[in-house]
Amino acid sequence: MDALITVLIIIVVVGLILLATAVRILREYERGVVFRLGRLIGQKGPGLVLLIPIIDRLVKVDLRIVTLNIPPQELITRDNVPARVNAVAYFRVMDATNAIVEVENFLNATSQISQTTLRSVLGKAELDTLLAERERLNTDLQRIIDDQTEPWGIKVTTVEIKDVEIPEDMQRAIARQAEAERSRRAKIINAEGEFQAAEKLYDAAAIISRNPAALQLRYMQTLADLGSEQNSTIIFPLPMDLLTPLMKLTQNNEGKK
């Protein structure tokens, strides 16, 4: 009797184990690639998946977007400047079957191809391009990496360059260059302002020369401006046109004497 109970217990335990291996539940973002005696059967899920115990083997694949940190890469730019660049890539599995069958470890493979592509693409760019045109370089990196991972069922959606480290002496040189560029722009703006002011003064002089009354009004305005400044000494400029009639009258009187 005891032996029978023991056999029944063993049978129940084995049955539970086989049932546990035969029933799998996959979440909405998971898919299962099923192999039967080593041969590919197909993709299953999500939900309840029934397997033949011992004969079938299921490999789970997560379909959510994966954030892949690309380790810092040492490279030399096209203009022979050493740099250290790291980036981040976002990808997801589009075809779970290819991700398992076509490549041994799709996560590691995607990381390695991202590192080599980062060194290759950025090594062909100059330092100014690397610093100023990141958006274009990000697009190039995404396109190249995606083309290479497409046979694996991997879709690379985004690649972003996170940081670019350059030597300190090169940073100081870039800072001096930026300062010189700002100084150049300031001088150009100042020169353009002087040129425009000179043009306006020339136009004003042309208008005043055609109308003597305007000259007198401007003269009176200048006197008013000088008087409002509360100066202890005021110099009154007199135009020669005002003094000419007085000088002629003085000369006539002297001639009569």
PAZAPA-4460 file (N, C-alpha, C; in steps of 0.05 Angstrom, whole numbers, plus 32768, in hexadecimal, padded with zeros to 4 digits):
% residues 257
    n_x    n_y    n_z   ca_x   ca_y   ca_z    c_x    c_y    c_z   seq   type   mol
   8010   7FE8   8000   8000   8000   8000   8011   8019   8000     1      M     A
   8025   8019   8011   8038   8030   8012   8046   8034   7FF8     2      D     A
   804E   801E   7FEB   805C   8020   7FD2   804A   802C   7FBD     3      A     A
   8030   8025   7FBD   801D   8030   7FAA   801A   804E   7FAD     4      L     A
   8018   8056   7FC7   8015   8073   7FCC   802E   8082   7FC2     5      I     A
   8045   8076   7FC7   805D   8083   7FBE   805E   8086   7FA0     6      T     A
   8056   8071   7F92   8056   8072   7F75   8042   8087   7F6B     7      V     A
   802B   8089   7F78   8017   809D   7F70   8022   80B9   7F74     8      L     A
   8030   80BD   7F8B   803B   80D7   7F91   8050   80DE   7F7C     9      I     A
   8060   80CA   7F74   8075   80D0   7F60   8068   80D7   7F45    10      I     A
   8053   80C8   7F3F   8045   80CD   7F25   8039   80E9   7F25    11      I     A
   802D   80F1   7F3C   8021   810C   7F3D   8036   8122   7F3B    12      V     A
   804C   811D   7F48   8062   8132   7F47   806D   8134   7F2B    13      V     A
   8071   811D   7F1E   807B   811E   7F02   8067   812B   7EF0    14      V     A
   804E   8125   7EF5   8039   8131   7EE4   8038   814F   7EE7    15      G     A
   803B   8159   7F00   803B   8176   7F05   8053   8183   7EF7    16      L     A
   806A   8175   7EF9   8082   8180   7EEC   807E   8182   7ECE    17      I     A
   8073   816C   7EC2   806E   816C   7EA5   805A   8181   7E9E    18      L     A
   8045   8184   7EAF   8031   8199   7EA9   803D   81B5   7EAA    19      L     A
   804F   81B9   7EBD   805C   81D3   7EC0   806D   81D9   7EA7    20      A     A
   807A   81C5   7E9C   808B   81C9   7E85   807A   81CB   7E6B    21      T     A
   8062   81C1   7E6C   8051   81C1   7E54   8041   81DA   7E51    22      A     A
   803C   81E8   7E67   802B   8200   7E66   803D   8219   7E6B    23      V     A
   803C   822C   7E59   804A   8245   7E5C   8036   825C   7E57    24      R     A
   803A   8272   7E66   8029   8289   7E62   803C   82A1   7E5B    25      I     A
   8036   82AC   7E43   8046   82C2   7E39   8037   82DC   7E3C    26      L     A
   8045   82F1   7E45   8038   830B   7E47   8034   8318   7E2C    27      R     A
   8026   832E   7E2C   801F   833C   7E12   8038   8344   7E03    28      E     A
   804D   834C   7E11   8066   8355   7E03   807A   833E   7DFF    29      Y     A
   8072   8325   7E04   8084   830F   7E00   807B   82FC   7DEA    30      E     A
   808E   82F0   7DDD   8088   82DB   7DC9   809A   82C3   7DCF    31      R     A
   8091   82AC   7DC7   80A0   8294   7DCC   80A7   8286   7DB2    32      G     A
   80C0   827F   7DAE   80C9   8270   7D97   80CC   8253   7D9F    33      V     A
   80BC   8241   7D92   80BA   8225   7D9B   80CB   8214   7D88    34      V     A
   80DB   8202   7D95   80EB   81EE   7D87   80E1   81D3   7D90    35      F     A
   80DD   81C0   7D7C   80D4   81A5   7D82   80EA   8192   7D79    36      R     A
   80F7   8186   7D8C   810E   8174   7D86   8123   8183   7D75    37      L     A
   8127   819D   7D7C   813B   81AD   7D6E   8132   81BA   7D55    38      G     A
   811A   81B3   7D4B   8110   81BF   7D32   80FD   81D6   7D39    39      R     A
   8100   81EC   7D2A   80EF   8204   7D2F   80D2   81FE   7D28    40      L     A
   80C0   8203   7D3B   80A4   81FF   7D37   8097   821A   7D2F    41      I     A
   809E   822F   7D3D   8092   8249   7D37   8091   825B   7D50    42      G     A
   8083   8271   7D4D   8081   8285   7D62   8066   8283   7D6F    43      Q     A
   8066   8284   7D8A   804D   8281   7D99   804A   8299   7DAB    44      K     A
   8030   829D   7DB4   802A   82B2   7DC7   801F   82CB   7DBA    45      G     A
   8015   82DD   7DCB   8015   82DC   7DE9   7FFE   82CB   7DF3    46      P     A
   7FFE   82C7   7E0E   7FE9   82B7   7E1A   7FF2   829B   7E22    47      G     A
   7FE0   8288   7E22   7FE6   826C   7E2A   7FF2   825D   7E13    48      L     A
   8008   8250   7E18   8016   8240   7E04   801A   8223   7E0F    49      V     A
   8011   820F   7E00   8013   81F3   7E08   802A   81E6   7DF9    50      L     A
   803B   81D8   7E08   8053   81CB   7DFD   8051   81AD   7E03    51      L     A
   8060   819E   7DF2   8063   8181   7DF8   807A   817E   7E0B    52      I     A
   8076   8174   7E23   808C   8172   7E36   80A4   8163   7E2B    53      P     A
   80BB   816C   7E32   80D5   8161   7E2B   80DB   8164   7E0D    54      I     A
   80C7   8163   7DFC   80CC   8164   7DDF   80CE   8181   7DD6    55      I     A
   80BD   8192   7DE0   80BD   81AF   7DD7   80CE   81C0   7DEA    56      D     A
   80DA   81D4   7DDE   80E9   81E8   7DEE   80E1   8204   7DE4    57      R     A
   80DB   8215   7DF8   80D2   8231   7DF1   80E7   8245   7DFA    58      L     A
   80ED   8258   7DE8   80FF   826E   7DEE   80EF   8288   7DEE    59      V     A
   80EF   8296   7E05   80E0   82AF   7E07   80F0   82C6   7DFB    60      K     A
   80E1   82D8   7DEE   80ED   82F0   7DE3   80DC   8308   7DEB    61      V     A
   80EA   831D   7DF5   80DC   8335   7DFE   80DB   8348   7DE6    62      D     A
   80C3   8352   7DE0   80BF   8364   7DC9   80BF   8381   7DD0    63      L     A
   80C4   8388   7DE9   80C5   83A4   7DF1   80DF   83B1   7DE8    64      R     A
   80DE   83CC   7DE7   80F5   83DB   7DDE   810B   83D8   7DF3    65      I     A
   8123   83D3   7DE9   813A   83CE   7DFA   814D   83E7   7DF9    66      V     A
   8155   83F1   7E10   8169   8407   7E11   8185   83FB   7E13    67      T     A
   8195   8400   7DFF   81B0   83F5   7DFD   81C4   840B   7E01    68      L     A
   81D3   840A   7E16   81E8   841E   7E1B   8201   8414   7E0C    69      N     A
   820A   8424   7DF9   8223   841D   7DEA   823A   8427   7DFA    70      I     A
   824D   8416   7E02   8264   841E   7E12   8274   8433   7E04    71      P     A
   8283   8444   7E14   8294   8459   7E07   82A8   844D   7DF4    72      P     A
   82AB   845A   7DDD   82BC   8450   7DC8   82D2   8464   7DC3    73      Q     A
   82EB   845A   7DC3   8302   846C   7DBC   8305   846C   7D9E    74      E     A
   8306   8485   7D93   8309   8487   7D76   8319   84A0   7D6F    75      L     A
   8321   84A2   7D56   8330   84B9   7D4C   8320   84C4   7D34    76      I     A
   8319   84DE   7D36   8308   84EA   7D22   8318   84ED   7D08    77      T     A
   830A   84F6   7CF4   8316   84F9   7CD9   832D   850E   7CDA    78      R     A
   832B   8522   7CEB   8340   8536   7CED   8354   8530   7D03    79      D     A
   8356   8516   7D0A   836B   850B   7D1C   8368   8516   7D39    80      N     A
   8350   8518   7D43   834B   8520   7D5E   8341   8508   7D6E    81      V     A
   834F   84FF   7D83   8345   84E9   7D93   832C   84F1   7DA3    82      P     A
   8319   84DF   7DA4   8300   84E4   7DB1   82F5   84CA   7DBE    83      A     A
   82E5   84CE   7DD2   82D8   84B8   7DE0   82BA   84BC   7DDF    84      R     A
   82AC   84AA   7DD2   828F   84AF   7DCD   827F   8497   7DD8    85      V     A
   8269   849E   7DE5   8256   8489   7DEC   823A   8490   7DE2    86      N     A
   8229   847C   7DE0   820F   8481   7DD4   81FB   846D   7DE0    87      A     A
   81E2   8471   7DD8   81CC   845F   7DE1   81BB   8458   7DC9    88      V     A
   81B3   843F   7DC8   81A2   8436   7DB1   8189   8429   7DBC    89      A     A
   8173   842D   7DAD   8159   8422   7DB4   8151   840F   7D9E    90      Y     A
   814B   83F6   7DA5   8142   83E3   7D91   812D   83D0   7D9D    91      F     A
   8120   83C2   7D8B   810C   83AE   7D94   810D   8397   7D80    92      R     A
   8104   8380   7D8A   8102   8367   7D7A   80E8   8368   7D6A    93      V     A
   80EA   8367   7D50   80D3   8367   7D3E   80CB   834B   7D36    94      M     A
   80DF   8339   7D34   80DA   831E   7D2C   80E8   830C   7D40    95      D     A
   80D9   8300   7D52   80E5   82F0   7D68   80F3   82D7   7D5D    96      A     A
   80E9   82CC   7D47   80F5   82B4   7D3C   8111   82B9   7D31    97      T     A
   8114   82CF   7D22   812E   82D5   7D17   8141   82DE   7D2D    98      N     A
   8137   82EB   7D42   8148   82F4   7D58   8155   82DC   7D66    99      A     A
   8147   82C5   7D66   8152   82AD   7D73   8161   829B   7D60   100      I     A
   8157   8299   7D48   8163   8286   7D35   817B   8291   7D26   101      V     A
   817A   82AB   7D1E   818F   82B7   7D0D   81A8   82BF   7D1C   102      E     A
   81A6   82C4   7D36   81BD   82CE   7D45   81BD   82C1   7D60   103      V     A
   81D5   82BC   7D6B   81D7   82AD   7D84   81CC   82BD   7D9C   104      E     A
   81D4   82D7   7D9E   81CB   82E8   7DB4   81C6   8304   7DA7   105      N     A
   81AD   8309   7DA2   81A8   8322   7D93   81AE   833B   7DA2   106      F     A
   81AD   833B   7DBD   81B3   8352   7DCD   81D1   8358   7DCB   107      L     A
   81E2   8344   7DCF   81FF   8348   7DCD   8207   834F   7DB0   108      N     A
   81FA   8342   7D9C   8201   8347   7D81   81FA   8364   7D79   109      A     A
   81E3   836E   7D82   81DC   838A   7D7D   81EF   839D   7D8A   110      T     A
   81F8   8397   7DA3   820B   83A8   7DB1   8225   83A9   7DA2   111      S     A
   822F   8393   7D99   8249   8392   7D8B   8247   83A1   7D70   112      Q     A
   8232   839D   7D61   8230   83AB   7D47   822C   83C9   7D4B   113      I     A
   8220   83D1   7D61   821D   83ED   7D67   8238   83FA   7D6E   114      S     A
   8249   83EC   7D7D   8263   83F6   7D84   8275   83FA   7D6B   115      Q     A
   8275   83E6   7D5A   8286   83E8   7D42   827C   83FD   7D2F   116      T     A
   8262   83FF   7D2D   8256   8414   7D1B   825C   8430   7D26   117      T     A
   825B   8433   7D40   8260   844D   7D4D   827D   8456   7D47   118      L     A
   8290   8444   7D4A   82AC   844B   7D44   82B0   8450   7D26   119      R     A
   82A3   8441   7D15   82A7   8444   7CF8   829B   845E   7CEE   120      S     A
   8282   8464   7CF6   8275   847C   7CEB   8281   8496   7CF7   121      V     A
   8285   8497   7D11   8290   84AF   7D1D   82AD   84B3   7D17   122      L     A
   82BC   849E   7D11   82D8   84A1   7D09   82DB   84AE   7CEE   123      G     A
   82C6   84AE   7CDD   82C7   84BB   7CC3   82BF   84D8   7CC4   124      K     A
   82B6   84E2   7CDB   82AC   84FD   7CDE   82C1   850E   7CEB   125      A     A
   82C2   8528   7CE5   82D3   853B   7CF2   82C8   8543   7D0D   126      E     A
   82D9   854F   7D1D   82D1   8556   7D39   82BA   856A   7D38   127      L     A
   82BC   857E   7D27   82A7   8592   7D26   828C   8585   7D1E   128      D     A
   828D   8572   7D0B   8275   8564   7D04   826A   8553   7D1B   129      T     A
   827C   8547   7D2A   8274   8536   7D40   8266   8546   7D56   130      L     A
   826F   855F   7D59   8263   8570   7D6E   824A   857F   7D65   131      L     A
   8249   8586   7D4B   8234   8598   7D42   821D   8589   7D33   132      A     A
   8223   8571   7D28   820F   8563   7D18   8208   8548   7D23   133      E     A
   8202   8548   7D3D   81FB   852E   7D4A   81E2   8522   7D3F   134      R     A
   81CE   8533   7D38   81B5   8528   7D2E   81B9   8518   7D15   135      E     A
   81C9   8523   7D02   81CE   8514   7CE9   81DE   84FA   7CEF   136      R     A
   81F2   84FC   7D01   8201   84E4   7D07   81F0   84CF   7D15   137      L     A
   81DD   84D8   7D26   81CB   84C5   7D33   81BA   84B6   7D1E   138      N     A
   81B1   84C5   7D0A   81A1   84B9   7CF5   81B1   84A4   7CE5   139      T     A
   81CA   84AC   7CDF   81DC   8499   7CD0   81E1   8480   7CE0   140      D     A
   81E6   8483   7CFA   81EC   846C   7D0B   81D3   845A   7D0D   141      L     A
   81BC   8466   7D10   81A3   8455   7D12   819E   8446   7CF8   142      Q     A
   81A2   8453   7CE2   819D   8446   7CC8   81B0   842F   7CC3   143      R     A
   81CA   8433   7CC9   81DE   841E   7CC4   81DB   8406   7CD6   144      I     A
   81D6   840C   7CF0   81D3   83F6   7D03   81B9   83E6   7CFD   145      I     A
   81A4   83F5   7CF6   818B   83E7   7CF0   818D   83D5   7CD7   146      D     A
   819C   83DE   7CC3   81A0   83CE   7CAB   81AE   83B4   7CB2   147      D     A
   81C0   83B4   7CC5   81CF   839C   7CCC   81C0   8389   7CDF   148      Q     A
   81AE   8394   7CEE   819F   8383   7D01   8184   837A   7CF5   149      T     A
   817D   8385   7CDE   8163   837D   7CD3   8160   835F   7CCE   150      E     A
   8175   8351   7CC4   8172   8334   7CC0   816D   8325   7CDA   151      P     A
   8174   8331   7CF0   8170   8324   7D0A   8154   8329   7D15   152      W     A
   8143   8338   7D07   8129   833F   7D11   812A   8355   7D25   153      G     A
   813F   8366   7D25   8143   837B   7D38   813E   8396   7D2A   154      I     A
   812F   83A8   7D36   812A   83C2   7D2B   8136   83D7   7D3E   155      K     A
   814A   83E5   7D35   8157   83FA   7D44   8148   8414   7D3E   156      V     A
   813B   841F   7D52   812A   8437   7D4E   8139   8451   7D51   157      T     A
   814C   8452   7D65   815A   846B   7D6B   8176   8465   7D74   158      T     A
   8189   8476   7D6C   81A4   8476   7D76   81AB   8493   7D7D   159      V     A
   81B4   8498   7D96   81BB   84B3   7D9F   81D7   84B3   7DAA   160      E     A
   81E7   84C6   7DA0   8202   84CA   7DAC   81FE   84D9   7DC6   161      I     A
   8208   84CD   7DDC   8204   84D9   7DF6   8219   84EE   7DFD   162      K     A
   8232   84E7   7DF9   8248   84F8   7E02   8260   84F5   7DF0   163      D     A
   826E   850B   7DEC   8287   850B   7DDD   829D   8517   7DEE   164      V     A
   82B1   8508   7DF5   82C7   8511   7E06   82DF   8515   7DF4   165      E     A
   82EB   852D   7DF7   8304   8533   7DE8   8319   853D   7DFB   166      I     A
   8333   853D   7DF4   8348   8546   7E06   8344   8563   7E0F   167      P     A
   834F   8569   7E27   834C   8584   7E32   8358   859A   7E20   168      E     A
   8370   8594   7E15   837C   85A8   7E04   836B   85AF   7DEB   169      D     A
   835D   859A   7DE1   834B   859F   7DCB   8332   85AE   7DD4   170      M     A
   8329   85A9   7DEC   8313   85B9   7DF7   831A   85D6   7DF9   171      Q     A
   8333   85DC   7E03   833B   85F8   7E05   833E   8605   7DE9   172      R     A
   8347   85F6   7DD6   834A   8600   7DBB   832E   8607   7DAF   173      A     A
   831B   85F5   7DB4   8300   85FA   7DAA   82F4   8613   7DB8   174      I     A
   82F9   8616   7DD2   82EF   862D   7DE1   82FB   8647   7DD5   175      A     A
   8316   8647   7DCF   8322   865F   7DC4   8317   8665   7DA8   176      R     A
   8312   8650   7D99   8306   8653   7D7E   82EA   865F   7D80   177      Q     A
   82DA   8656   7D94   82BF   8661   7D97   82C0   867E   7DA0   178      A     A
   82D3   8684   7DB2   82D6   86A0   7DBA   82DE   86B2   7DA4   179      E     A
   82F1   86A9   7D93   82F9   86B9   7D7C   82E2   86BD   7D68   180      A     A
   82D1   86A8   7D65   82BA   86AA   7D53   82A6   86BE   7D5D   181      E     A
   82A1   86BE   7D78   828F   86D2   7D84   829A   86EE   7D81   182      R     A
   82B4   86F1   7D85   82C0   870C   7D81   82BE   8715   7D64   183      S     A
   82C2   8703   7D51   82BF   870A   7D35   82A3   8713   7D2F   184      R     A
   828F   8704   7D38   8273   870C   7D33   826C   8727   7D40   185      R     A
   8277   872C   7D58   8272   8746   7D65   827E   875D   7D55   186      A     A
   8296   8759   7D4A   82A2   876E   7D3A   8292   8773   7D20   187      K     A
   8289   875D   7D14   8279   8760   7CFC   825F   876F   7D01   188      I     A
   8252   8768   7D17   8239   8776   7D1F   823E   8793   7D24   189      I     A
   8254   8799   7D32   825B   87B5   7D38   8260   87C5   7D1F   190      N     A
   826F   87B8   7D0C   8275   87C5   7CF3   825C   87CA   7CE3   191      A     A
   824A   87B7   7CE2   8231   87BB   7CD4   8221   87D1   7CE0   192      E     A
   8221   87D3   7CFB   8213   87E9   7D08   821F   8804   7D01   193      G     A
   8239   8806   7D01   8246   881F   7CF9   8240   8826   7CDC   194      E     A
   823F   8812   7CCB   8239   8818   7CAF   821C   8822   7CAC   195      F     A
   820A   8816   7CBA   81EE   881F   7CB8   81EB   883B   7CC4   196      Q     A
   81F9   8840   7CDA   81F7   885B   7CE6   8203   8870   7CD3   197      A     A
   8219   8869   7CC5   8225   887C   7CB2   8212   8881   7C9B   198      A     A
   8204   886D   7C91   81F0   8871   7C7C   81DA   8883   7C85   199      E     A
   81D0   887F   7C9D   81BB   8891   7CA7   81C4   88AD   7CAB   200      K     A
   81DD   88B1   7CB5   81E8   88CC   7CB7   81EB   88DA   7C9C   201      L     A
   81F4   88CA   7C89   81F6   88D5   7C6E   81DB   88DE   7C63   202      Y     A
   81C7   88CD   7C67   81AC   88D5   7C5E   81A2   88ED   7C6C   203      D     A
   81A7   88EF   7C87   819E   8907   7C96   81AC   8920   7C8C   204      A     A
   81C6   891E   7C87   81D5   8935   7C7D   81CB   893E   7C62   205      A     A
   81C4   892B   7C51   81B9   8932   7C37   819E   8941   7C3A   206      A     A
   818E   8938   7C4D   8174   8945   7C51   8177   8961   7C5C   207      I     A
   8189   8964   7C70   818E   897E   7C7C   819A   8992   7C69   208      I     A
   81AC   8988   7C57   81B9   899A   7C44   81A5   89A6   7C30   209      S     A
   818F   8998   7C2B   817B   89A3   7C19   8168   89B7   7C26   210      R     A
   8169   89B8   7C40   8156   89CA   7C4E   8165   89D8   7C65   211      N     A
   816E   89F2   7C62   817D   8A00   7C77   816D   8A02   7C91   212      P     A
   8153   8A04   7C8F   8143   8A06   7CA8   8146   89ED   7CB9   213      A     A
   8149   89D6   7CAD   814E   89BE   7CBC   8168   89BF   7CCB   214      A     A
   817C   89CC   7CBF   8196   89CF   7CCC   8193   89E0   7CE5   215      L     A
   8184   89F6   7CE3   8180   8A07   7CFA   8171   89F9   7D10   216      Q     A
   815D   89E9   7D08   814E   89DA   7D1D   8160   89C6   7D2B   217      L     A
   8171   89B9   7D1C   8183   89A6   7D28   8197   89B3   7D3B   218      R     A
   819F   89CC   7D33   81B1   89DB   7D43   81A4   89E3   7D5E   219      Y     A
   818B   89EB   7D5C   817C   89F2   7D75   8178   89DA   7D86   220      M     A
   8173   89C3   7D7B   816F   89AA   7D8A   8189   89A3   7D99   221      Q     A
   819F   89A7   7D8B   81B9   89A1   7D98   81BE   89B2   7DB0   222      T     A
   81B7   89CC   7DAD   81BA   89DF   7DC4   81A9   89D6   7DDB   223      L     A
   8190   89CD   7DD5   817E   89C4   7DEB   8189   89AB   7DF8   224      A     A
   8195   8999   7DE9   81A1   8981   7DF5   81B8   8988   7E07   225      D     A
   81C9   899C   7DFE   81E0   89A4   7E0E   81D7   89B1   7E28   226      L     A
   81C1   89C1   7E26   81B8   89CF   7E3E   81AC   89BC   7E52   227      G     A
   81A0   89A6   7E4A   8194   8993   7E5C   81A7   8982   7E6C   228      S     A
   81C0   8982   7E64   81D5   8972   7E72   81E1   897F   7E89   229      E     A
   81DA   8999   7E8F   81E4   89A8   7EA7   8203   89A9   7EA7   230      Q     A
   820E   89B0   7E91   822B   89B3   7E8F   8233   89CE   7E9A   231      N     A
   824A   89D0   7EA6   8254   89E9   7EB0   825E   89FB   7E9A   232      S     A
   8268   89EF   7E85   8271   89FE   7E6E   8263   89F4   7E55   233      T     A
   8257   8A07   7E46   8249   8A00   7E2D   8255   8A0F   7E16   234      I     A
   825C   8A00   7E01   8267   8A0C   7DE9   8251   8A0D   7DD4   235      I     A
   824B   8A25   7DCA   8236   8A28   7DB7   8242   8A29   7D9B   236      F     A
   823F   8A15   7D8B   8249   8A16   7D70   8236   8A27   7D5F   237      P     A
   8243   8A3A   7D4F   8233   8A4B   7D3D   823B   8A45   7D21   238      L     A
   8228   8A40   7D10   822E   8A3B   7CF4   8237   8A55   7CE6   239      P     A
   8248   8A52   7CD3   8252   8A69   7CC4   823C   8A78   7CB5   240      M     A
   8226   8A6A   7CAE   8210   8A77   7CA0   8204   8A8D   7CB1   241      D     A
   8204   8A8A   7CCB   81F9   8A9F   7CDC   820C   8AB7   7CE0   242      L     A
   8225   8AB2   7CDE   8239   8AC7   7CE2   823F   8AD7   7CC9   243      L     A
   823A   8ACB   7CB2   8241   8AD9   7C99   8232   8AF4   7C95   244      T     A
   8218   8AF6   7C99   820B   8B11   7C96   8216   8B25   7CAA   245      P     A
   821C   8B1D   7CC3   8228   8B2F   7CD6   8243   8B39   7CCE   246      L     A
   8253   8B28   7CC3   826E   8B30   7CBA   826C   8B43   7CA2   247      M     A
   825A   8B3F   7C90   8256   8B51   7C79   824E   8B6C   7C82   248      K     A
   823B   8B6D   7C96   8232   8B87   7CA0   8248   8B96   7CAE   249      L     A
   8259   8B88   7CBC   8270   8B95   7CCA   8283   8BA0   7CB5   250      T     A
   8289   8B91   7CA0   829B   8B9A   7C8C   8290   8BB3   7C7D   251      Q     A
   8276   8BB4   7C78   826A   8BCB   7C6B   826C   8BE4   7C7C   252      N     A
   8268   8BE1   7C96   826A   8BF8   7CA8   8286   8C03   7CA9   253      N     A
   829A   8BF1   7CA9   82B5   8BF9   7CAA   82BD   8C08   7C8F   254      E     A
   82B2   8BFE   7C79   82B8   8C0B   7C5F   82AC   8C27   7C5D   255      G     A
   8295   8C2C   7C69   8289   8C47   7C69   829A   8C5A   7C79   256      K     A
   82A5   8C50   7C90   82B6   8C62   7CA0   82CF   8C69   7C91   257      K     A
***
